[in-house]
Amino acid sequence: MGFLDNAKDKLKKAVDDHGDKISDGIDKAADVASKKTGGKYDDKIVTGTDKLKDGLDKLDGKDDDLR
């Protein structure tokens, strides 16, 4: 197993084990970005967080922990 395969397996496990914490962190980062920009880019922030959460769900192969 190569380095990248090993790293991907560890990342999958981390997302599966701690998906709720990762999701909370994403939401907190989005809130900070929204406050820093005065809400000017909220539509783009929401789009970005949705895509990020979808990507993480695809990584662990489950749609269980990031919504």
Gaussian input, Z-matrix of N, CA and C with variables (Angstrom, degrees):
# hf/3-21g

backbone

0 1
 N
 C     1     B1
 C     2     B2     1     A1
 N     3     B3     2     A2     1     D1
 C     4     B4     3     A3     2     D2
 C     5     B5     4     A4     3     D3
 N     6     B6     5     A5     4     D4
 C     7     B7     6     A6     5     D5
 C     8     B8     7     A7     6     D6
 N     9     B9     8     A8     7     D7
 C    10    B10     9     A9     8     D8
 C    11    B11    10    A10     9     D9
 N    12    B12    11    A11    10    D10
 C    13    B13    12    A12    11    D11
 C    14    B14    13    A13    12    D12
 N    15    B15    14    A14    13    D13
 C    16    B16    15    A15    14    D14
 C    17    B17    16    A16    15    D15
 N    18    B18    17    A17    16    D16
 C    19    B19    18    A18    17    D17
 C    20    B20    19    A19    18    D18
 N    21    B21    20    A20    19    D19
 C    22    B22    21    A21    20    D20
 C    23    B23    22    A22    21    D21
 N    24    B24    23    A23    22    D22
 C    25    B25    24    A24    23    D23
 C    26    B26    25    A25    24    D24
 N    27    B27    26    A26    25    D25
 C    28    B28    27    A27    26    D26
 C    29    B29    28    A28    27    D27
 N    30    B30    29    A29    28    D28
 C    31    B31    30    A30    29    D29
 C    32    B32    31    A31    30    D30
 N    33    B33    32    A32    31    D31
 C    34    B34    33    A33    32    D32
 C    35    B35    34    A34    33    D33
 N    36    B36    35    A35    34    D34
 C    37    B37    36    A36    35    D35
 C    38    B38    37    A37    36    D36
 N    39    B39    38    A38    37    D37
 C    40    B40    39    A39    38    D38
 C    41    B41    40    A40    39    D39
 N    42    B42    41    A41    40    D40
 C    43    B43    42    A42    41    D41
 C    44    B44    43    A43    42    D42
 N    45    B45    44    A44    43    D43
 C    46    B46    45    A45    44    D44
 C    47    B47    46    A46    45    D45
 N    48    B48    47    A47    46    D46
 C    49    B49    48    A48    47    D47
 C    50    B50    49    A49    48    D48
 N    51    B51    50    A50    49    D49
 C    52    B52    51    A51    50    D50
 C    53    B53    52    A52    51    D51
 N    54    B54    53    A53    52    D52
 C    55    B55    54    A54    53    D53
 C    56    B56    55    A55    54    D54
 N    57    B57    56    A56    55    D55
 C    58    B58    57    A57    56    D56
 C    59    B59    58    A58    57    D57
 N    60    B60    59    A59    58    D58
 C    61    B61    60    A60    59    D59
 C    62    B62    61    A61    60    D60
 N    63    B63    62    A62    61    D61
 C    64    B64    63    A63    62    D62
 C    65    B65    64    A64    63    D63
 N    66    B66    65    A65    64    D64
 C    67    B67    66    A66    65    D65
 C    68    B68    67    A67    66    D66
 N    69    B69    68    A68    67    D67
 C    70    B70    69    A69    68    D68
 C    71    B71    70    A70    69    D69
 N    72    B72    71    A71    70    D70
 C    73    B73    72    A72    71    D71
 C    74    B74    73    A73    72    D72
 N    75    B75    74    A74    73    D73
 C    76    B76    75    A75    74    D74
 C    77    B77    76    A76    75    D75
 N    78    B78    77    A77    76    D76
 C    79    B79    78    A78    77    D77
 C    80    B80    79    A79    78    D78
 N    81    B81    80    A80    79    D79
 C    82    B82    81    A81    80    D80
 C    83    B83    82    A82    81    D81
 N    84    B84    83    A83    82    D82
 C    85    B85    84    A84    83    D83
 C    86    B86    85    A85    84    D84
 N    87    B87    86    A86    85    D85
 C    88    B88    87    A87    86    D86
 C    89    B89    88    A88    87    D87
 N    90    B90    89    A89    88    D88
 C    91    B91    90    A90    89    D89
 C    92    B92    91    A91    90    D90
 N    93    B93    92    A92    91    D91
 C    94    B94    93    A93    92    D92
 C    95    B95    94    A94    93    D93
 N    96    B96    95    A95    94    D94
 C    97    B97    96    A96    95    D95
 C    98    B98    97    A97    96    D96
 N    99    B99    98    A98    97    D97
 C   100   B100    99    A99    98    D98
 C   101   B101   100   A100    99    D99
 N   102   B102   101   A101   100   D100
 C   103   B103   102   A102   101   D101
 C   104   B104   103   A103   102   D102
 N   105   B105   104   A104   103   D103
 C   106   B106   105   A105   104   D104
 C   107   B107   106   A106   105   D105
 N   108   B108   107   A107   106   D106
 C   109   B109   108   A108   107   D107
 C   110   B110   109   A109   108   D108
 N   111   B111   110   A110   109   D109
 C   112   B112   111   A111   110   D110
 C   113   B113   112   A112   111   D111
 N   114   B114   113   A113   112   D112
 C   115   B115   114   A114   113   D113
 C   116   B116   115   A115   114   D114
 N   117   B117   116   A116   115   D115
 C   118   B118   117   A117   116   D116
 C   119   B119   118   A118   117   D117
 N   120   B120   119   A119   118   D118
 C   121   B121   120   A120   119   D119
 C   122   B122   121   A121   120   D120
 N   123   B123   122   A122   121   D121
 C   124   B124   123   A123   122   D122
 C   125   B125   124   A124   123   D123
 N   126   B126   125   A125   124   D124
 C   127   B127   126   A126   125   D125
 C   128   B128   127   A127   126   D126
 N   129   B129   128   A128   127   D127
 C   130   B130   129   A129   128   D128
 C   131   B131   130   A130   129   D129
 N   132   B132   131   A131   130   D130
 C   133   B133   132   A132   131   D131
 C   134   B134   133   A133   132   D132
 N   135   B135   134   A134   133   D133
 C   136   B136   135   A135   134   D134
 C   137   B137   136   A136   135   D135
 N   138   B138   137   A137   136   D136
 C   139   B139   138   A138   137   D137
 C   140   B140   139   A139   138   D138
 N   141   B141   140   A140   139   D139
 C   142   B142   141   A141   140   D140
 C   143   B143   142   A142   141   D141
 N   144   B144   143   A143   142   D142
 C   145   B145   144   A144   143   D143
 C   146   B146   145   A145   144   D144
 N   147   B147   146   A146   145   D145
 C   148   B148   147   A147   146   D146
 C   149   B149   148   A148   147   D147
 N   150   B150   149   A149   148   D148
 C   151   B151   150   A150   149   D149
 C   152   B152   151   A151   150   D150
 N   153   B153   152   A152   151   D151
 C   154   B154   153   A153   152   D152
 C   155   B155   154   A154   153   D153
 N   156   B156   155   A155   154   D154
 C   157   B157   156   A156   155   D155
 C   158   B158   157   A157   156   D156
 N   159   B159   158   A158   157   D157
 C   160   B160   159   A159   158   D158
 C   161   B161   160   A160   159   D159
 N   162   B162   161   A161   160   D160
 C   163   B163   162   A162   161   D161
 C   164   B164   163   A163   162   D162
 N   165   B165   164   A164   163   D163
 C   166   B166   165   A165   164   D164
 C   167   B167   166   A166   165   D165
 N   168   B168   167   A167   166   D166
 C   169   B169   168   A168   167   D167
 C   170   B170   169   A169   168   D168
 N   171   B171   170   A170   169   D169
 C   172   B172   171   A171   170   D170
 C   173   B173   172   A172   171   D171
 N   174   B174   173   A173   172   D172
 C   175   B175   174   A174   173   D173
 C   176   B176   175   A175   174   D174
 N   177   B177   176   A176   175   D175
 C   178   B178   177   A177   176   D176
 C   179   B179   178   A178   177   D177
 N   180   B180   179   A179   178   D178
 C   181   B181   180   A180   179   D179
 C   182   B182   181   A181   180   D180
 N   183   B183   182   A182   181   D181
 C   184   B184   183   A183   182   D182
 C   185   B185   184   A184   183   D183
 N   186   B186   185   A185   184   D184
 C   187   B187   186   A186   185   D185
 C   188   B188   187   A187   186   D186
 N   189   B189   188   A188   187   D187
 C   190   B190   189   A189   188   D188
 C   191   B191   190   A190   189   D189
 N   192   B192   191   A191   190   D190
 C   193   B193   192   A192   191   D191
 C   194   B194   193   A193   192   D192
 N   195   B195   194   A194   193   D193
 C   196   B196   195   A195   194   D194
 C   197   B197   196   A196   195   D195
 N   198   B198   197   A197   196   D196
 C   199   B199   198   A198   197   D197
 C   200   B200   199   A199   198   D198

   B1=1.4441
   B2=1.5204
   B3=1.3060
   B4=1.4501
   B5=1.5211
   B6=1.3008
   B7=1.4598
   B8=1.5298
   B9=1.3294
   B10=1.4592
   B11=1.5225
   B12=1.3158
   B13=1.4621
   B14=1.5180
   B15=1.3119
   B16=1.4556
   B17=1.5336
   B18=1.3164
   B19=1.4620
   B20=1.5306
   B21=1.3213
   B22=1.4659
   B23=1.5270
   B24=1.3225
   B25=1.4594
   B26=1.5293
   B27=1.3268
   B28=1.4680
   B29=1.5249
   B30=1.3247
   B31=1.4504
   B32=1.5292
   B33=1.3286
   B34=1.4657
   B35=1.5199
   B36=1.3247
   B37=1.4695
   B38=1.5227
   B39=1.3219
   B40=1.4633
   B41=1.5305
   B42=1.3258
   B43=1.4653
   B44=1.5224
   B45=1.3146
   B46=1.4564
   B47=1.5270
   B48=1.3237
   B49=1.4592
   B50=1.5252
   B51=1.3201
   B52=1.4643
   B53=1.5216
   B54=1.3075
   B55=1.4614
   B56=1.5107
   B57=1.3204
   B58=1.4645
   B59=1.5280
   B60=1.3169
   B61=1.4615
   B62=1.5299
   B63=1.3198
   B64=1.4611
   B65=1.5278
   B66=1.3105
   B67=1.4571
   B68=1.5262
   B69=1.3164
   B70=1.4674
   B71=1.5220
   B72=1.3192
   B73=1.4582
   B74=1.5191
   B75=1.3119
   B76=1.4640
   B77=1.5253
   B78=1.3215
   B79=1.4674
   B80=1.5327
   B81=1.3199
   B82=1.4675
   B83=1.5208
   B84=1.3244
   B85=1.4682
   B86=1.5317
   B87=1.3188
   B88=1.4628
   B89=1.5248
   B90=1.3240
   B91=1.4701
   B92=1.5272
   B93=1.3191
   B94=1.4699
   B95=1.5285
   B96=1.3225
   B97=1.4659
   B98=1.5244
   B99=1.3126
   B100=1.4609
   B101=1.5297
   B102=1.3109
   B103=1.4684
   B104=1.5231
   B105=1.3324
   B106=1.4661
   B107=1.5322
   B108=1.3269
   B109=1.4641
   B110=1.5231
   B111=1.3157
   B112=1.4618
   B113=1.5131
   B114=1.3165
   B115=1.4678
   B116=1.5160
   B117=1.3169
   B118=1.4627
   B119=1.5280
   B120=1.3190
   B121=1.4646
   B122=1.5298
   B123=1.3310
   B124=1.4673
   B125=1.5185
   B126=1.3234
   B127=1.4592
   B128=1.5259
   B129=1.3122
   B130=1.4718
   B131=1.5283
   B132=1.3143
   B133=1.4614
   B134=1.5244
   B135=1.3171
   B136=1.4681
   B137=1.5194
   B138=1.3247
   B139=1.4651
   B140=1.5270
   B141=1.3236
   B142=1.4619
   B143=1.5138
   B144=1.3220
   B145=1.4698
   B146=1.5211
   B147=1.3294
   B148=1.4680
   B149=1.5312
   B150=1.3267
   B151=1.4658
   B152=1.5256
   B153=1.3167
   B154=1.4554
   B155=1.5289
   B156=1.3212
   B157=1.4638
   B158=1.5272
   B159=1.3296
   B160=1.4689
   B161=1.5298
   B162=1.3137
   B163=1.4644
   B164=1.5166
   B165=1.3180
   B166=1.4569
   B167=1.5285
   B168=1.3441
   B169=1.4621
   B170=1.5227
   B171=1.3111
   B172=1.4654
   B173=1.5252
   B174=1.3211
   B175=1.4523
   B176=1.5265
   B177=1.3344
   B178=1.4596
   B179=1.5276
   B180=1.3254
   B181=1.4613
   B182=1.5148
   B183=1.3207
   B184=1.4561
   B185=1.5184
   B186=1.3161
   B187=1.4685
   B188=1.5210
   B189=1.3463
   B190=1.4627
   B191=1.5078
   B192=1.3197
   B193=1.4467
   B194=1.5216
   B195=1.2815
   B196=1.4570
   B197=1.5104
   B198=1.2679
   B199=1.4824
   B200=1.4791
   A1=107.98
   A2=116.02
   A3=121.40
   A4=112.65
   A5=114.34
   A6=121.80
   A7=111.33
   A8=117.13
   A9=119.92
   A10=112.24
   A11=117.37
   A12=120.02
   A13=110.48
   A14=116.13
   A15=121.27
   A16=110.67
   A17=116.90
   A18=121.36
   A19=111.02
   A20=116.53
   A21=120.58
   A22=110.44
   A23=117.67
   A24=121.25
   A25=111.05
   A26=116.19
   A27=119.94
   A28=110.91
   A29=117.02
   A30=120.95
   A31=111.00
   A32=116.84
   A33=120.55
   A34=110.97
   A35=115.97
   A36=120.30
   A37=110.60
   A38=117.47
   A39=121.20
   A40=110.87
   A41=116.80
   A42=120.63
   A43=109.99
   A44=117.40
   A45=120.17
   A46=111.80
   A47=117.23
   A48=121.27
   A49=113.45
   A50=116.72
   A51=120.49
   A52=112.73
   A53=117.30
   A54=121.58
   A55=113.66
   A56=116.56
   A57=119.19
   A58=111.07
   A59=117.46
   A60=121.21
   A61=111.04
   A62=116.61
   A63=120.93
   A64=109.49
   A65=116.77
   A66=121.43
   A67=110.93
   A68=116.92
   A69=120.49
   A70=111.03
   A71=116.75
   A72=121.03
   A73=112.46
   A74=116.23
   A75=120.67
   A76=110.09
   A77=115.80
   A78=119.86
   A79=111.63
   A80=117.19
   A81=120.42
   A82=110.99
   A83=116.89
   A84=120.72
   A85=110.56
   A86=116.81
   A87=120.78
   A88=110.60
   A89=117.08
   A90=120.45
   A91=111.23
   A92=116.88
   A93=120.76
   A94=110.21
   A95=116.54
   A96=120.22
   A97=110.93
   A98=116.66
   A99=120.97
   A100=111.09
   A101=116.47
   A102=120.59
   A103=111.12
   A104=117.19
   A105=121.11
   A106=111.75
   A107=116.91
   A108=120.74
   A109=112.62
   A110=116.76
   A111=120.04
   A112=113.26
   A113=117.45
   A114=121.74
   A115=113.90
   A116=117.33
   A117=121.71
   A118=112.83
   A119=117.24
   A120=121.60
   A121=112.83
   A122=116.63
   A123=119.53
   A124=113.36
   A125=118.33
   A126=120.40
   A127=111.12
   A128=116.68
   A129=120.60
   A130=111.32
   A131=116.92
   A132=121.18
   A133=110.35
   A134=116.79
   A135=121.17
   A136=110.42
   A137=116.90
   A138=120.73
   A139=110.51
   A140=116.36
   A141=120.45
   A142=113.18
   A143=116.83
   A144=119.02
   A145=110.73
   A146=116.91
   A147=119.59
   A148=111.21
   A149=116.64
   A150=120.22
   A151=111.02
   A152=116.20
   A153=120.19
   A154=110.98
   A155=117.13
   A156=120.74
   A157=111.54
   A158=117.18
   A159=120.30
   A160=110.54
   A161=116.61
   A162=120.86
   A163=112.30
   A164=116.77
   A165=119.98
   A166=111.09
   A167=116.89
   A168=119.54
   A169=111.24
   A170=117.37
   A171=120.71
   A172=110.87
   A173=116.47
   A174=120.54
   A175=111.48
   A176=116.96
   A177=118.12
   A178=112.18
   A179=117.61
   A180=121.17
   A181=113.79
   A182=117.17
   A183=121.09
   A184=108.89
   A185=115.70
   A186=120.33
   A187=107.31
   A188=114.73
   A189=118.08
   A190=115.54
   A191=117.93
   A192=115.73
   A193=114.92
   A194=119.81
   A195=119.07
   A196=113.79
   A197=118.28
   A198=120.98
   A199=110.33
   D1=130.40
   D2=-178.06
   D3=-79.80
   D4=171.13
   D5=-179.33
   D6=-56.93
   D7=-46.63
   D8=-177.31
   D9=-68.35
   D10=-35.63
   D11=176.56
   D12=-63.30
   D13=-43.13
   D14=179.33
   D15=-64.00
   D16=-43.13
   D17=179.32
   D18=-64.40
   D19=-40.85
   D20=179.88
   D21=-65.20
   D22=-40.73
   D23=178.24
   D24=-62.49
   D25=-41.93
   D26=178.76
   D27=-66.31
   D28=-39.09
   D29=178.92
   D30=-66.59
   D31=-41.10
   D32=176.78
   D33=-59.14
   D34=-44.79
   D35=-179.72
   D36=-64.11
   D37=-42.20
   D38=-179.99
   D39=-63.26
   D40=-42.41
   D41=179.22
   D42=-65.77
   D43=-41.29
   D44=179.84
   D45=-68.10
   D46=-40.84
   D47=-177.63
   D48=-76.16
   D49=-33.00
   D50=-171.81
   D51=-126.87
   D52=28.79
   D53=-177.44
   D54=-59.41
   D55=-36.07
   D56=179.94
   D57=-66.76
   D58=-39.49
   D59=178.52
   D60=-69.02
   D61=-38.61
   D62=177.64
   D63=-64.00
   D64=-43.19
   D65=179.18
   D66=-62.41
   D67=-42.47
   D68=177.17
   D69=-61.73
   D70=-40.69
   D71=178.09
   D72=-64.13
   D73=-39.89
   D74=177.25
   D75=-63.01
   D76=-44.18
   D77=179.58
   D78=-64.44
   D79=-40.48
   D80=178.34
   D81=-64.72
   D82=-41.61
   D83=177.98
   D84=-63.40
   D85=-39.21
   D86=178.10
   D87=-64.90
   D88=-40.36
   D89=177.73
   D90=-63.09
   D91=-43.01
   D92=178.87
   D93=-63.08
   D94=-44.93
   D95=179.41
   D96=-61.89
   D97=-40.60
   D98=179.07
   D99=-63.62
   D100=-43.93
   D101=179.56
   D102=-66.26
   D103=-41.11
   D104=-179.17
   D105=-65.08
   D106=-31.27
   D107=-179.08
   D108=-98.06
   D109=4.22
   D110=178.88
   D111=67.03
   D112=24.68
   D113=179.23
   D114=78.89
   D115=3.14
   D116=-176.02
   D117=-63.50
   D118=-32.18
   D119=-175.70
   D120=-115.02
   D121=26.71
   D122=-177.41
   D123=-56.68
   D124=-38.33
   D125=-179.52
   D126=-63.29
   D127=-39.56
   D128=178.82
   D129=-73.10
   D130=-35.43
   D131=178.19
   D132=-65.15
   D133=-43.79
   D134=178.80
   D135=-63.80
   D136=-43.80
   D137=178.46
   D138=-60.25
   D139=-44.42
   D140=-179.93
   D141=-64.34
   D142=-42.50
   D143=-179.91
   D144=-67.68
   D145=-37.77
   D146=177.69
   D147=-62.86
   D148=-43.33
   D149=179.82
   D150=-66.33
   D151=-39.46
   D152=178.78
   D153=-63.23
   D154=-45.29
   D155=179.20
   D156=-65.46
   D157=-38.42
   D158=176.27
   D159=-62.88
   D160=-42.15
   D161=178.60
   D162=-62.64
   D163=-40.80
   D164=178.98
   D165=-68.53
   D166=-36.60
   D167=175.77
   D168=-63.84
   D169=-38.40
   D170=178.30
   D171=-67.77
   D172=-32.00
   D173=-178.77
   D174=-62.96
   D175=-44.20
   D176=-178.63
   D177=-92.00
   D178=-2.30
   D179=175.17
   D180=75.81
   D181=11.61
   D182=-179.64
   D183=-131.25
   D184=148.06
   D185=175.84
   D186=-110.50
   D187=60.66
   D188=-169.92
   D189=-121.42
   D190=-20.49
   D191=-166.47
   D192=-127.60
   D193=1.43
   D194=-173.07
   D195=-121.98
   D196=35.53
   D197=176.38
   D198=-134.93

